Amino acid sequence: MAATASSSAIETRQQVPRAHEYRDYGGNPLAHVMSETGSMSARLPAFGGGLQPGLYKPPEFKFANPVPLGLSGFALTTFILSCVNLGIRGLAAPSLVIGPALAYGGFVQLLAGMWDIALGNVFGGVALSTYGGFWISIAIILIPGGFNIEKSYTGTDFYTAFGLYILGWMIVTIMFWLCTLKSTVVFSALFWCVWMAFIFLGCGYLDAKNSPEQVPNAALVKAGGAFGIVAGFLAWYLMLAGLLDEGNSFFVVPVLHFPWSEKGREARRADLKLGELHGARRHNK
C-alpha cells in the first residue's frame, strides 16, 4: 500500500511541468530566453532597448524592463569621465566622476543587471552587472585618500598598472561585442565604441613610461575620450529605444537590424515576396 502511494506520488511529480525549464534552441543560449507562453517559445525581433542580442520574447514577470535604467547609468557616467579625458574646458581631475561611478553608473546599474537576470535575460544581466562593477571599481581607485591605491605605486608604475587594468576591460568588452554581431547596428556599435575607448585609454596610460614628463599620452587619452562620448550617446539612444512606445510617444527610434541578422533576412524575404506579387499582378494585367 505504501509502495503504491509512493509510486503514485512520483508519477504525479513527473507529470507536473517545470515552470522555468529552458529548451534547446539548437544555437547560442545567450540569444533566446523563455517565452512563458506555452510549450513552444515565440520568437520576436531583437530589441535594442532590452539589451538582448538575439530574437526573444521577455517572460511575463511583474517586473518592468530594468535595462533602460542601467543604460542611463552607464551613459551618464561614461559621458562625464569622457569629458574629463577630452579635457573639455580645461578639465583634468576626474574627481567629479566618483559620485556617479559609485551611485548611478555603479550601484544602480548593478541593480538593473541583477533584475535583468531575474527576468531571464542572460546577456543583459551579465553586461549591466559587469559594467556596474567596473564603475564601482573605478570610483574606489579614484577616491582621493581613501584606499591610497595610486600612492602605493612609485614613478609611472600606477599608470602602467591602470593601463593594464583598462586593457583587461577591453578584452571583456570584445567578448560582449562578439555576441552582438547578429543583432542591430546601434547595439553592436555601442560595444564597439566602448572597447575602442578602452584600447586607446589603456595604451595612453601604458605610454606614460615613455614620456619625459612621466604622464599618459594625451592624444591617446583624448581619442579614448572621444569614443567614450560616442558610446555614452549610443547608450542613451538605446535607453530611449527601451522607453518609447505607442503609449507615451508619437514615434519610436529605429535600431537598424544588420542585413545578415535573422530579422534582416526576414525583411529581404518579405520584400522579395512583395516584388513577386507585384510582378504577378502586372503579368495578369
Summary of the structure (lengths in Angstrom):
residues: 285
radius of gyration: 24.1
end to end distance: 79.1
largest distance: 88.9
contacts: 894
relative contact order: 0.12
helix: 66%
strand: 1%
